[in-house]
Amino acid sequence: MTRKITNALIFILTILAAELAVEYVKHFLKFKTGIHDKYLLTLIGMAIIVAIYYPVFGFVHYITEHLTKQFVHASKQKAGNELLGIVIAFIIGGGILFLVYLHQWYRITIW
């Protein structure tokens, strides 16, 4: 049961992290490259999106799973419950991604 919950929460965090990477790439392509051809930018952006979502997805998943296991282990020692540890790890990971998205979308920095 906890393995399925862990996998689902890792999957959610992985999707959010990959989408954040795509947002950064799109911003970089539009404003930092100096390329003004919209067709070329679209093709480059599509290739980069595939590069991020296909091969990098496994890497992001691995990192997220590794960090989640560390959070779960640490919070399990503090909370004494594996499911509670998973929930705490997800809330911390989601909170970090929330802050990064908040900065990316609205330029709001809380730290």
SESE-790344 format. One record per atom (N, C-alpha, C, O): residue in three letters; x, y, z. Coordinates in steps of 0.001 Angstrom, whole numbers, padded with zeros to 6 digits, always signed. Layout:
REM SESE-790344
ALAXYZ;...
***
This chain:
REM SESE-790344
MET+000820-001197+000000;MET+000000+000000+000000;MET+000867+001265+000000;MET+000666+002169-000811;THR+001840+001311+000931;THR+002673+002502+001006;THR+003561+002636-000225;THR+003916+003749-000613;ARG+003922+001514-000842;ARG+004745+001576-002063;ARG+003964+002237-003198;ARG+004525+003031-003953;LYS+002668+001916-003324;LYS+001843+002532-004368;LYS+001670+004027-004116;LYS+001729+004830-005047;ILE+001461+004387-002884;ILE+001318+005805-002539;ILE+002624+006536-002821;ILE+002621+007630-003385;THR+003745+005925-002423;THR+005046+006534-002678;THR+005277+006733-004160;THR+005712+007806-004578;ASN+004991+005713-004969;ASN+005171+005826-006424;ASN+004296+006923-007012;ASN+004746+007674-007877;ALA+003059+007024-006559;ALA+002159+008059-007076;ALA+002670+009451-006716;ALA+002654+010348-007559;LEU+003114+009641-005500;LEU+003610+010943-005078;LEU+004918+011293-005786;LEU+005137+012449-006147;ILE+005791+010298-005987;ILE+007029+010530-006735;ILE+006700+010917-008166;ILE+007324+011819-008725;PHE+005729+010248-008760;PHE+005323+010552-010129;PHE+004829+011994-010238;PHE+005169+012691-011194;ILE+004039+012443-009280;ILE+003529+013816-009274;ILE+004683+014808-009188;ILE+004723+015773-009952;LEU+005620+014585-008270;LEU+006752+015489-008126;LEU+007634+015485-009374;LEU+008175+016522-009757;THR+007778+014314-010011;THR+008584+014212-011229;THR+007957+015003-012363;THR+008662+015706-013086;ILE+006660+014904-012530;ILE+005961+015671-013574;ILE+006145+017171-013340;ILE+006443+017915-014274;LEU+005968+017607-012107;LEU+006111+019025-011802;LEU+007543+019510-012033;LEU+007746+020613-012542;ALA+008529+018704-011666;ALA+009927+019099-011863;ALA+010274+019152-013352;ALA+010973+020066-013788;ALA+009793+018184-014136;ALA+010069+018181-015575;ALA+009398+019371-016255;ALA+009995+019994-017132;GLU+008198+019685-015873;GLU+007500+020840-016465;GLU+008208+022142-016110;GLU+008271+023058-016929;LEU+008730+022226-014914;LEU+009489+023404-014525;LEU+010735+023557-015395;LEU+011073+024667-015806;ALA+011412+022455-015673;ALA+012586+022501-016558;ALA+012193+022976-017953;ALA+012922+023755-018567;VAL+011056+022519-018460;VAL+010578+022948-019781;VAL+010280+024445-019774;VAL+010595+025137-020742;GLU+009683+024950-018707;GLU+009395+026381-018604;GLU+010675+027206-018661;GLU+010722+028233-019338;TYR+011708+026765-017957;TYR+012978+027476-017994;TYR+013572+027465-019396;TYR+014101+028480-019852;VAL+013492+026329-020085;VAL+014035+026223-021442;VAL+013268+027140-022387;VAL+013880+027834-023199;LYS+011939+027155-022297;LYS+011138+028033-023161;LYS+011492+029500-022926;LYS+011626+030268-023879;HIS+011639+029878-021695;HIS+012006+031256-021379;HIS+013384+031583-021953;HIS+013587+032648-022536;PHE+014318+030662-021785;PHE+015668+030876-022304;PHE+015651+031022-023818;PHE+016305+031911-024365;LEU+014908+030155-024499;LEU+014855+030215-025963;LEU+014242+031523-026455;LEU+014721+032105-027428;LYS+013201+031981-025796;LYS+012506+033192-026248;LYS+013304+034459-025996;LYS+013307+035365-026830;PHE+013978+034533-024861;PHE+014529+035820-024455;PHE+016056+035884-024396;PHE+016610+036982-024349;LYS+016739+034771-024397;LYS+018186+034812-024191;LYS+019010+034388-025408;LYS+020211+034658-025436;THR+018425+033742-026403;THR+019218+033205-027506;THR+019457+034204-028618;THR+020452+034089-029334;GLY+018596+035163-028785;GLY+018736+036115-029878;GLY+018154+035601-031187;GLY+018224+036285-032208;ILE+017583+034405-031166;ILE+016942+033849-032361;ILE+015534+034428-032440;ILE+014797+034410-031454;HIS+015158+034941-033611;HIS+013841+035566-033757;HIS+012919+034799-034691;HIS+011750+035157-034831;ASP+013420+033756-035327;ASP+012600+032948-036232;ASP+011692+032047-035398;ASP+012169+031110-034756;LYS+010403+032320-035404;LYS+009448+031584-034574;LYS+009357+030112-034957;LYS+009130+029263-034095;TYR+009530+029800-036238;TYR+009479+028408-036687;TYR+010679+027633-036148;TYR+010535+026505-035676;LEU+011852+028239-036220;LEU+013057+027592-035703;LEU+012977+027440-034185;LEU+013328+026390-033648;LEU+012522+028469-033502;LEU+012367+028384-032055;LEU+011383+027283-031653;LEU+011592+026578-030665;THR+010323+027149-032423;THR+009340+026102-032139;THR+009953+024717-032312;THR+009745+023841-031473;LEU+010700+024511-033383;LEU+011345+023214-033611;LEU+012378+022903-032532;LEU+012438+021782-032028;ILE+013186+023894-032183;ILE+014181+023690-031130;ILE+013491+023393-029799;ILE+013898+022491-029067;GLY+012452+024155-029497;GLY+011706+023928-028263;GLY+011084+022546-028199;GLY+011117+021897-027154;MET+010519+022092-029305;MET+009919+020752-029338;MET+010988+019681-029107;MET+010752+018719-028377;ALA+012154+019843-029721;ALA+013238+018869-029537;ALA+013714+018848-028088;ALA+013997+017787-027532;ILE+013799+020017-027489;ILE+014247+020085-026096;ILE+013204+019481-025163;ILE+013553+018812-024190;ILE+011945+019710-025450;ILE+010881+019116-024625;ILE+010963+017595-024662;ILE+010836+016938-023629;VAL+011175+017035-025856;VAL+011327+015577-025961;VAL+012561+015127-025178;VAL+012533+014106-024491;ALA+013644+015901-025291;ALA+014860+015554-024562;ALA+014652+015585-023060;ALA+015254+014800-022327;ILE+013813+016480-022608;ILE+013558+016567-021165;ILE+012607+015470-020712;ILE+012871+014780-019727;TYR+011501+015308-021429;TYR+010486+014361-020963;TYR+010825+012907-021236;TYR+010336+012032-020522;TYR+011630+012615-022223;TYR+011894+011206-022526;TYR+013084+010666-021746;TYR+012883+009897-020806;PRO+014313+011034-022092;PRO+015417+010411-021355;PRO+015647+010993-019960;PRO+016050+010271-019048;VAL+015399+012270-019791;VAL+015663+012902-018508;VAL+014594+012526-017482;VAL+014840+012614-016279;PHE+013432+012116-017932;PHE+012352+011745-017013;PHE+012812+010657-016052;PHE+012527+010720-014856;GLY+013517+009665-016568;GLY+014030+008598-015715;GLY+015023+009119-014690;GLY+015021+008682-013539;PHE+015876+010056-015108;PHE+016861+010634-014198;PHE+016180+011452-013102;PHE+016516+011329-011925;VAL+015229+012279-013498;VAL+014488+013082-012517;VAL+013730+012165-011564;VAL+013668+012425-010362;HIS+013153+011091-012103;HIS+012437+010124-011271;HIS+013395+009495-010257;HIS+013054+009344-009083;TYR+014597+009129-010720;TYR+015578+008521-009826;TYR+015962+009483-008699;TYR+016000+009097-007530;ILE+016244+010733-009057;ILE+016633+011723-008055;ILE+015485+011955-007072;ILE+015692+012000-005859;THR+014284+012100-007606;THR+013125+012340-006745;THR+012897+011164-005802;THR+012609+011354-004621;GLU+013027+009945-006331;GLU+012829+008762-005490;GLU+013908+008692-004412;GLU+013618+008372-003259;HIS+015134+008986-004781;HIS+016234+008958-003816;HIS+016008+009992-002701;HIS+016138+009680-001517;LEU+015671+011214-003097;LEU+015427+012253-002093;LEU+014211+011926-001234;LEU+014208+012175-000029;THR+013174+011363-001867;THR+011979+010996-001112;THR+012299+009921-000082;THR+011815+009981+001048;LYS+013113+008935-000467;LYS+013495+007888+000489;LYS+014241+008475+001675;LYS+014028+008062+002814;GLN+015122+009446+001407;GLN+015838+010079+002509;GLN+014877+010845+003419;GLN+014979+010769+004643;PHE+013936+011588+002809;PHE+012949+012315+003600;PHE+012082+011355+004402;PHE+011801+011592+005577;VAL+011654+010254+003752;VAL+010805+009277+004428;VAL+011550+008657+005593;VAL+010995+008511+006683;HIS+012803+008291+005370;HIS+013586+007679+006444;HIS+013748+008651+007619;HIS+013561+008274+008776;ALA+014095+009897+007311;ALA+014287+010883+008374;ALA+012976+011194+009091;ALA+012940+011279+010319;SER+011893+011366+008315;SER+010623+011701+008958;SER+010016+010495+009668;SER+009272+010654+010636;LYS+010332+009279+009189;LYS+009845+008075+009871;LYS+010489+007970+011252;LYS+009838+007581+012222;GLN+011769+008319+011330;GLN+012434+008300+012629;GLN+011813+009331+013568;GLN+011680+009092+014768;LYS+011437+010470+013011;LYS+010833+011520+013842;LYS+009375+011204+014163;LYS+008936+011350+015304;ALA+008613+010761+013123;ALA+007178+010547+013302;ALA+006865+009139+013773;ALA+005854+008930+014442;GLY+007711+008162+013440;GLY+007479+006787+013849;GLY+006498+006042+012964;GLY+006109+004925+013306;ASN+006081+006610+011843;ASN+005098+005993+010967;ASN+005539+006185+009516;ASN+005836+007304+009097;GLU+005580+005088+008748;GLU+006059+005173+007368;GLU+005141+006007+006486;GLU+005624+006818+005696;LEU+003834+005827+006602;LEU+002889+006588+005783;LEU+002965+008076+006102;LEU+002918+008913+005200;LEU+003081+008398+007364;LEU+003229+009798+007755;LEU+004528+010372+007193;LEU+004575+011531+006780;GLY+005572+009561+007180;GLY+006842+009986+006600;GLY+006727+010284+005121;GLY+007313+011251+004634;ILE+005971+009457+004395;ILE+005754+009683+002961;ILE+004995+010988+002744;ILE+005354+011780+001873;VAL+003967+011210+003520;VAL+003168+012432+003388;VAL+004014+013661+003695;VAL+003929+014667+002990;ILE+004829+013584+004745;ILE+005694+014709+005098;ILE+006701+014980+003981;ILE+006943+016133+003627;ALA+007291+013910+003424;ALA+008251+014067+002327;ALA+007589+014714+001113;ALA+008188+015572+000464;PHE+006359+014309+000802;PHE+005640+014886-000331;PHE+005324+016357-000096;PHE+005457+017177-001005;ILE+004911+016685+001102;ILE+004596+018079+001422;ILE+005842+018947+001316;ILE+005773+020064+000805;ILE+006980+018450+001790;ILE+008222+019216+001700;ILE+008640+019379+000238;ILE+008968+020484-000193;GLY+008631+018275-000530;GLY+008989+018346-001950;GLY+008039+019234-002731;GLY+008471+020046-003548;GLY+006748+019082-002483;GLY+005752+019923-003152;GLY+005892+021384-002764;GLY+005704+022272-003595;GLY+006218+021634-001513;GLY+006426+023009-001063;GLY+007618+023659-001738;GLY+007562+024832-002107;ILE+008697+022908-001903;ILE+009869+023435-002597;ILE+009528+023739-004045;ILE+009876+024803-004556;LEU+008846+022809-004712;LEU+008441+023057-006097;LEU+007470+024233-006189;LEU+007527+025003-007148;PHE+006590+024381-005216;PHE+005660+025510-005188;PHE+006423+026830-005155;PHE+006086+027765-005882;LEU+007445+026907-004315;LEU+008233+028132-004223;LEU+008971+028435-005523;LEU+009069+029592-005934;VAL+009489+027392-006166;VAL+010198+027598-007434;VAL+009218+028032-008519;VAL+009516+028941-009293;TYR+008049+027389-008583;TYR+007018+027799-009553;TYR+006557+029233-009279;TYR+006379+030001-010224;LEU+006365+029605-008046;LEU+005943+030945-007681;LEU+006958+031979-008168;LEU+006593+033041-008673;HIS+008221+031650-008008;HIS+009260+032551-008493;HIS+009287+032595-010021;HIS+009427+033665-010612;GLN+009153+031438-010653;GLN+009207+031364-012118;GLN+008035+032105-012759;GLN+008240+032862-013707;TRP+006840+031910-012275;TRP+005653+032479-012908;TRP+005415+033941-012548;TRP+005018+034733-013403;TYR+005656+034306-011278;TYR+005281+035645-010808;TYR+006441+036451-010243;TYR+006241+037564-009757;ARG+007644+035904-010301;ARG+008838+036566-009761;ARG+008685+036928-008284;ARG+009204+037946-007827;ILE+007967+036085-007550;ILE+007821+036259-006105;ILE+008814+035335-005418;ILE+008841+034129-005664;THR+009633+035929-004547;THR+010612+035158-003798;THR+010286+035283-002322;THR+010184+036384-001783;ILE+010125+034142-001682;ILE+009773+034148-000270;ILE+011036+034048+000602;ILE+011031+034517+001740;TRP+012103+033451+000089;TRP+013328+033306+000879;TRP+014186+034517+000833;TRP+015250+034543+001450;
***
